[in-house]
Amino acid sequence: MTGTRIDRRFAALAAEGRAGLVTFVTAGDPDLDTSARILAALPAAGADVIELGMPFTDPMADGPVIQLGNQRALKAGATLHRILGMVQAFRKTDDTTPIVLMGYYNPIHKYRVKPFLADAVAAGVDGLIIVDLPPEEDDELCEPAIAAGLNFIRLATPTTDDARLPAVLRNTSGFVYYVSVAGITGTKSATAEATQEAVARLKRHTDLPVGVGFGIKTAEQAAAVARNADAAVVGSALVGLLGEPGTPGERAGRLLDLVRALACAVREART
């Protein structure tokens, strides 16, 4: 099977007749060692695709839960170089699970686009989600990323109308990330009916898989999304567990327990 790891994973999910679970964690949260152990354990817990957040000092699209995760990671010493090293270490034992770096353009701009893309590909990164680069600026990062062999994954929202969708989808690959509610991450949840209608509308415009995120906190919510979308994306519910009391190992354990519950619900959603 050809294509990227993301293409192959979604093709395999379609062949199994089920949706996938996409998990988001912030790289370096709650500390570098624990974060690396969480990353290594996510596939066995049931994550089909992993979004790895690039910590940034001003994550404007994120709610307080992920903002705090960014702060913990930065305080622990997370840098883009160290994140790529984490991915490279992960690839020594897992060459199949897709990893998508998600975040803001500033750290990449500081790193410089050309060396960043070369290092990301060498480390084993599969795709990018950059929330503050609109399609009008595709020549800045999107087009070079595609040329380097990375999927560039776009966000669509409830306010992305049919006139705007072609521009959003033009250079999108891998999957489309549908943000099911307007606003910042982790604060609201969309109804199952609204999500179903939105996925159907996106499917009329693209053959790409559609992942739905923002506001999914429970196994029941993940299952409801998985009945219609190609993947359920969960982030704030996981990151929030890393800010709770307990040792880093205990917090990581609770996160992985939730991933297992989410994965089970997603896998059984269409049975």
C-alpha positions in Angstrom: 0.0 0.0 0.0 1.4 3.4 -1.0 1.0 6.8 0.5 2.0 8.3 3.8 1.5 6.6 7.2 -1.6 8.7 7.6 -3.0 7.5 4.3 -2.2 3.9 5.1 -3.8 4.1 8.6 -7.1 5.5 7.4 -7.2 3.0 4.5 -6.7 0.2 7.1 -9.5 1.7 9.3 -11.8 1.9 6.3 -11.0 -1.8 5.5 -11.9 -2.7 9.1 -15.1 -0.8 8.9 -14.5 1.4 11.9 -13.4 4.9 12.8 -10.1 5.8 14.3 -9.0 7.4 17.6 -6.7 10.4 17.2 -5.1 11.5 20.5 -3.5 14.8 21.3 -0.9 15.3 23.9 1.5 18.2 24.4 5.1 17.2 23.9 7.0 17.6 27.1 4.0 17.6 29.4 4.2 17.0 32.4 8.0 16.5 31.9 10.2 15.2 29.0 10.7 11.7 30.3 7.0 11.1 31.2 6.0 12.6 27.9 8.2 10.2 26.0 6.8 7.2 27.9 3.2 8.4 27.2 4.0 8.7 23.5 5.5 5.2 23.4 2.5 3.7 25.2 -0.3 5.4 23.2 -0.5 3.0 20.3 -0.9 -0.1 22.5 -3.6 1.8 24.5 -5.5 2.3 21.3 -4.4 5.5 19.6 -4.6 5.2 15.8 -3.0 8.5 15.1 -1.1 10.7 17.5 -1.1 14.5 17.4 1.9 15.9 19.3 1.5 19.5 20.4 4.4 21.8 19.9 4.5 24.0 23.1 4.2 27.7 22.5 4.0 30.7 24.9 0.8 32.1 23.3 -1.5 29.3 22.2 -4.3 31.6 21.2 -6.7 28.9 19.8 -6.4 26.8 22.9 -8.4 26.8 26.1 -7.0 26.9 29.6 -6.4 23.2 29.9 -4.0 23.0 26.9 -2.6 26.4 27.8 -1.5 25.0 31.1 -0.1 21.9 29.3 2.0 24.2 27.2 3.2 26.0 30.3 4.2 22.7 32.0 6.0 21.5 28.9 7.9 24.8 28.4 8.9 24.8 32.1 10.1 21.2 31.7 12.4 22.3 28.9 10.5 21.2 25.8 11.9 22.7 22.6 11.2 21.8 18.9 14.6 20.1 18.7 13.8 17.9 21.7 10.3 17.1 20.3 11.8 15.9 17.1 14.2 13.8 19.1 11.3 12.3 20.9 9.7 11.4 17.6 12.9 9.9 16.4 13.2 7.8 19.5 9.6 6.6 19.1 10.3 5.5 15.5 12.9 3.1 16.8 10.1 0.8 18.0 7.1 2.0 16.0 7.3 2.6 12.3 3.6 2.5 11.6 1.7 4.8 13.9 1.3 8.3 12.3 2.5 11.3 14.2 1.2 14.8 13.4 2.9 17.8 14.9 0.2 20.4 15.9 0.6 24.0 16.9 1.6 27.4 15.8 3.9 28.8 13.2 6.2 30.9 15.4 8.4 28.0 16.7 8.8 26.7 13.1 9.6 30.2 11.8 12.2 30.6 14.5 13.7 27.1 13.7 13.5 28.1 9.9 11.3 26.3 7.5 13.8 24.4 5.4 15.8 22.8 8.2 12.7 22.1 10.2 11.0 20.2 7.4 14.2 18.2 6.7 14.6 17.4 10.4 10.9 16.5 10.8 11.0 14.1 7.9 14.2 12.6 9.1 12.7 12.1 12.6 9.6 10.3 11.3 7.0 13.0 11.4 4.1 12.4 9.0 2.0 15.6 9.0 1.5 19.1 10.3 -1.5 21.0 11.7 -0.6 24.7 12.0 -3.6 26.6 13.3 -2.6 30.1 12.5 -1.5 29.8 8.9 -4.5 30.4 6.5 -4.6 29.0 3.0 -3.7 32.5 1.6 -0.2 31.9 3.1 0.3 28.3 1.7 3.7 29.3 0.1 5.0 30.0 3.6 4.9 26.4 5.0 2.2 24.3 3.4 3.6 24.0 -0.1 7.1 23.3 1.1 5.8 20.7 3.6 3.9 18.9 0.8 7.0 19.0 -1.3 9.0 17.4 1.5 6.5 14.5 1.7 4.4 15.6 4.7 0.7 15.8 4.9 -0.7 19.3 5.7 -3.9 18.9 7.6 -6.4 21.8 7.7 -9.0 22.7 10.2 -12.6 23.3 9.1 -15.1 24.9 11.5 -18.8 25.5 11.8 -18.2 28.9 10.2 -16.3 27.5 7.2 -19.0 27.9 4.6 -19.3 26.3 1.1 -17.6 29.3 -0.5 -14.6 29.0 1.8 -14.2 25.2 1.8 -12.4 24.9 -1.6 -9.6 27.2 -0.4 -9.3 25.3 2.9 -9.3 21.9 1.1 -7.1 22.8 -1.8 -3.7 21.7 -0.3 -5.1 19.6 2.5 -4.0 15.9 2.7 -4.1 13.1 5.1 -7.4 14.0 6.7 -9.6 17.0 7.4 -9.8 18.1 11.0 -13.4 19.3 11.7 -13.5 21.6 14.7 -17.0 20.8 15.9 -17.5 24.0 17.9 -16.5 27.6 17.3 -14.1 29.0 19.9 -11.2 27.7 21.9 -10.4 24.1 22.7 -11.9 22.1 25.4 -14.8 24.4 26.4 -17.9 23.2 24.6 -19.3 20.1 22.8 -21.3 19.9 19.6 -24.5 17.9 19.4 -24.4 14.5 17.5 -26.9 15.9 15.0 -24.8 18.9 14.2 -21.7 16.8 13.9 -23.4 14.4 11.6 -24.6 17.2 9.3 -21.2 18.8 9.2 -19.4 15.6 8.3 -21.9 14.9 5.5 -21.3 18.4 4.2 -17.5 18.0 4.2 -17.9 14.6 2.5 -19.7 16.3 -0.4 -16.6 18.5 -0.9 -13.7 16.0 -0.4 -12.8 12.3 -0.4 -10.4 12.8 2.5 -11.2 11.2 5.8 -12.8 13.5 8.3 -11.7 13.6 12.0 -13.9 15.4 14.5 -12.5 17.1 17.6 -12.9 19.8 20.2 -15.1 19.0 23.2 -14.9 15.2 23.2 -14.4 14.3 26.9 -16.0 10.9 27.4 -16.1 7.4 25.7 -19.8 8.0 25.0 -19.1 11.2 23.1 -16.3 9.6 21.2 -18.5 6.7 20.1 -21.2 9.1 18.9 -18.7 10.9 16.7 -17.2 7.6 15.5 -20.6 6.5 14.1 -20.4 9.2 11.4 -16.8 10.6 11.2 -13.7 8.7 10.2 -12.0 9.5 13.5 -12.7 11.0 16.9 -10.0 13.5 18.1 -9.5 13.9 21.8 -7.1 16.4 23.4 -8.2 18.5 26.3 -9.6 15.6 28.2 -6.2 13.9 28.1 -4.1 16.9 28.7 -6.2 17.9 31.7 -5.3 14.6 33.5 -1.7 15.6 33.4 -2.4 18.7 35.5 -4.1 16.7 38.2 -2.6 15.8 41.6 -0.3 12.7 41.8 3.1 11.6 40.6 3.9 12.0 36.9 3.6 8.2 36.5 0.1 8.2 38.2 -1.1 11.0 35.9 0.2 9.2 32.9 -1.5 6.1 34.0 -4.9 7.9 34.2 -4.3 9.3 30.8 -3.6 5.9 29.2 -6.7 4.4 31.0 -8.9 7.1 29.4 -7.3 6.4 26.0 -8.2 2.7 26.4 -11.8 3.5 27.3 -12.0 5.9 24.3 -10.5 3.4 21.9 -12.8 0.7 23.0 -15.9 2.9 22.5 -14.7 4.1 19.1 -14.0 0.5 18.0 -17.4 -0.7 19.0 -19.3 2.4 17.8 -20.5 0.8 14.5 -21.1 -2.7 15.7 
